[in-house]
Amino acid sequence: MDAPAEAQVDLGVVRDNVTGLRKHVGPAELMAVVKSDAYGHGMIPVARAALAGGAGWLGVIRLDEALALRAAGLTAPVLCLMSVPGGPHAEAIRRDVDLAAGSARMVAELAAAAQQAGRPARVHLKVDTGMSRGGATMADWPGVVAEALAAQAAGHVTIVGIWSHLACADMPGHPSINGQLTVFREALALAEKAGARRAAAASWACPPCPAPCRAGCGPR
């Protein structure tokens, strides 16, 4: 027997939830992560609802998602949280998509793509503070910062932010949060002369962390 299923998404609720988060994070900027088709809710309509609710940024994982947001006419800042070697970085740079880099090699690839695009790449450097899901370890971090600073001095890169990912952001008070923030502050100190903006929070960790914080799909 056929048993068709459908999900009804109330975009008004999405908008209102983002408005609530906007109030919750105070002066921090809020990024709505709409990766994976907004977790199956519909990337474009959810992105529009999130922006209407007060989100200032959109976050995705893949470059095709970022380019789809641009193709839909969305002009809000977009950060692609994962950069893959060989991706269409030059096109993303031309379409005003911010890019993440967690290795010196990726910084160099984005700098090369910027030269193809004819404009600097807006880059957010990712440091691994303990989650082990991408980003430079503290051992590799000085090399990443040095590569980024050299690319910035050459006019190929603008260092926009430094960010990380908290493993237990949905568990307030978990000891790993303070531990990761301690490492994050050490990474910021090493990169201080880059003048990059700070960004560390993931979902429920928004209030205690620097701006902008990221929010995706979580329990209500």
C-alpha positions as CSV (number, residue, x, y, z in Angstrom):
1,M,0.0,0.0,0.0
2,D,1.2,3.5,-0.9
3,A,1.9,5.6,2.2
4,P,3.1,9.0,1.0
5,A,4.7,11.2,3.6
6,E,5.1,14.9,3.6
7,A,6.6,17.4,5.9
8,Q,5.0,20.8,6.4
9,V,7.5,23.5,7.3
10,D,6.1,26.7,8.9
11,L,8.5,29.4,7.7
12,G,6.9,31.8,10.2
13,V,8.1,29.6,13.0
14,V,11.6,29.6,11.5
15,R,11.5,33.4,11.3
16,D,10.3,33.7,14.9
17,N,12.9,31.3,16.2
18,V,15.6,33.3,14.5
19,T,14.2,36.5,16.0
20,G,14.3,34.8,19.4
21,L,17.9,33.8,18.9
22,R,18.7,37.3,17.7
23,K,17.6,38.6,21.0
24,H,19.4,35.8,22.9
25,V,22.8,36.6,21.5
26,G,22.8,40.3,22.3
27,P,25.3,42.3,20.3
28,A,26.8,39.3,18.5
29,E,26.1,38.7,14.9
30,L,23.9,35.6,14.1
31,M,24.7,33.2,11.3
32,A,21.9,30.8,10.2
33,V,23.4,27.6,8.9
34,V,21.3,26.3,6.0
35,K,23.5,23.4,4.9
36,S,22.1,20.2,3.5
37,D,19.0,21.9,2.1
38,A,18.5,23.6,5.5
39,Y,18.6,20.1,7.2
40,G,15.8,19.0,4.8
41,H,13.6,22.0,5.4
42,G,14.3,23.8,2.1
43,M,17.5,25.9,1.8
44,I,16.2,28.9,-0.1
45,P,12.9,29.5,1.7
46,V,14.5,28.8,5.1
47,A,17.3,31.2,4.3
48,R,14.8,33.9,3.4
49,A,12.9,33.3,6.6
50,A,16.1,33.4,8.7
51,L,17.2,36.7,7.2
52,A,13.7,38.1,7.8
53,G,14.0,37.0,11.4
54,G,17.2,38.9,11.9
55,A,20.1,36.6,10.8
56,G,22.9,38.7,9.4
57,W,24.8,35.8,7.8
58,L,24.1,32.4,6.1
59,G,26.3,29.4,6.5
60,V,26.7,26.4,4.2
61,I,29.1,23.4,3.8
62,R,29.4,23.1,0.0
63,L,30.2,25.7,-2.6
64,D,27.3,24.6,-4.8
65,E,25.0,25.5,-1.9
66,A,26.6,29.0,-1.6
67,L,26.3,29.6,-5.3
68,A,22.7,28.4,-5.2
69,L,21.9,31.1,-2.6
70,R,23.5,33.7,-4.8
71,A,21.6,32.4,-7.9
72,A,18.4,32.8,-5.9
73,G,19.1,36.5,-5.4
74,L,20.2,36.4,-1.8
75,T,22.9,39.0,-1.2
76,A,23.5,38.5,2.6
77,P,27.0,37.5,3.6
78,V,27.5,33.8,3.0
79,L,30.3,31.7,4.6
80,C,31.2,28.3,3.1
81,L,32.3,26.5,6.2
82,M,34.3,23.8,4.3
83,S,36.8,24.3,1.5
84,V,37.7,21.3,-0.6
85,P,40.8,21.2,-2.8
86,G,40.0,21.7,-6.4
87,G,36.6,23.4,-5.8
88,P,35.2,26.3,-7.8
89,H,36.8,28.8,-5.5
90,A,37.3,31.5,-8.1
91,E,33.6,31.5,-9.0
92,A,32.7,31.7,-5.3
93,I,35.0,34.6,-4.8
94,R,33.5,36.4,-7.8
95,R,30.0,35.8,-6.2
96,D,31.0,37.3,-2.8
97,V,31.1,34.0,-1.0
98,D,33.4,34.0,2.1
99,L,35.6,30.9,2.4
100,A,37.1,28.9,5.2
101,A,40.7,27.6,5.4
102,G,42.2,25.3,8.0
103,S,45.6,24.7,6.4
104,A,48.4,26.7,4.8
105,R,47.8,24.7,1.6
106,M,44.2,25.8,1.4
107,V,45.1,29.4,2.1
108,A,47.5,29.2,-0.8
109,E,44.8,27.6,-3.1
110,L,42.3,30.3,-2.2
111,A,45.0,33.0,-2.9
112,A,45.6,31.5,-6.3
113,A,41.8,31.4,-7.0
114,A,41.6,35.0,-6.0
115,Q,44.1,35.9,-8.7
116,Q,41.9,34.1,-11.2
117,A,38.9,35.9,-9.9
118,G,40.6,39.3,-10.1
119,R,39.7,40.2,-6.5
120,P,40.8,39.2,-3.0
121,A,39.3,36.1,-1.3
122,R,37.5,36.8,2.0
123,V,38.9,34.1,4.2
124,H,38.0,32.8,7.7
125,L,40.8,30.8,9.3
126,K,39.7,27.7,11.2
127,V,41.6,26.4,14.2
128,D,40.9,23.0,15.7
129,T,40.5,23.6,19.4
130,G,39.7,20.0,20.3
131,M,36.8,18.7,18.2
132,S,39.0,17.3,15.5
133,R,36.6,18.1,12.7
134,G,38.8,20.2,10.4
135,G,40.9,23.2,11.1
136,A,44.5,23.6,11.9
137,T,46.0,22.1,15.1
138,M,47.8,24.5,17.4
139,A,51.1,22.9,16.1
140,D,50.2,23.9,12.5
141,W,48.4,27.2,13.4
142,P,51.5,29.5,13.1
143,G,52.1,28.3,9.6
144,V,48.5,28.9,8.6
145,V,48.6,32.4,10.0
146,A,51.9,33.1,8.3
147,E,50.6,32.0,4.9
148,A,47.4,34.0,5.4
149,L,49.3,37.1,6.4
150,A,51.6,36.8,3.4
151,A,48.6,36.3,1.0
152,Q,46.9,39.3,2.6
153,A,50.1,41.5,2.2
154,A,50.1,40.4,-1.5
155,G,46.6,41.6,-1.9
156,H,45.1,38.1,-2.6
157,V,43.4,37.5,0.7
158,T,41.5,39.5,3.3
159,I,41.4,37.8,6.7
160,V,37.9,38.3,7.8
161,G,37.7,35.9,10.8
162,I,39.1,33.2,13.0
163,W,36.8,30.5,14.1
164,S,36.4,27.1,15.6
165,H,33.7,24.4,16.3
166,L,32.7,23.5,19.9
167,A,32.2,19.7,20.3
168,C,29.6,20.0,23.1
169,A,27.9,23.3,22.3
170,D,24.5,21.7,23.2
171,M,25.6,20.8,26.7
172,P,25.9,24.0,28.7
173,G,28.6,23.7,31.4
174,H,30.4,20.9,29.8
175,P,34.1,21.2,30.7
176,S,35.2,20.8,27.1
177,I,33.7,24.2,26.3
178,N,36.0,26.2,28.5
179,G,38.9,24.0,27.4
180,Q,38.2,24.7,23.8
181,L,37.7,28.5,24.4
182,T,41.1,28.6,26.2
183,V,42.8,27.1,23.1
184,F,40.8,29.5,20.9
185,R,42.1,32.5,22.9
186,E,45.6,31.2,22.5
187,A,45.1,30.9,18.7
188,L,43.7,34.5,18.7
189,A,46.8,35.8,20.6
190,L,49.1,34.2,18.0
191,A,47.1,35.8,15.1
192,E,46.5,39.1,16.8
193,K,48.4,41.2,14.3
194,A,46.1,39.8,11.5
195,G,43.3,41.9,12.9
196,A,40.8,39.2,12.2
197,R,37.3,39.2,13.6
198,R,36.5,36.6,16.2
199,A,34.0,33.8,15.6
200,A,33.7,30.6,17.8
201,A,30.2,29.7,18.7
202,A,28.1,26.8,17.4
203,S,24.4,26.6,18.1
204,W,23.6,26.5,21.8
205,A,27.0,27.9,22.7
206,C,26.1,31.3,21.3
207,P,25.8,33.4,24.5
208,P,29.2,32.9,26.1
209,C,31.2,33.1,22.8
210,P,32.5,35.8,20.5
211,A,30.6,37.0,17.5
212,P,29.3,35.9,15.1
213,C,27.7,32.8,16.5
214,R,26.3,30.1,14.3
215,A,22.9,28.5,14.7
216,G,21.5,25.6,12.7
217,C,18.8,23.0,13.4
218,G,18.5,22.0,17.0
219,P,15.9,20.9,19.6
220,R,13.2,23.4,20.4
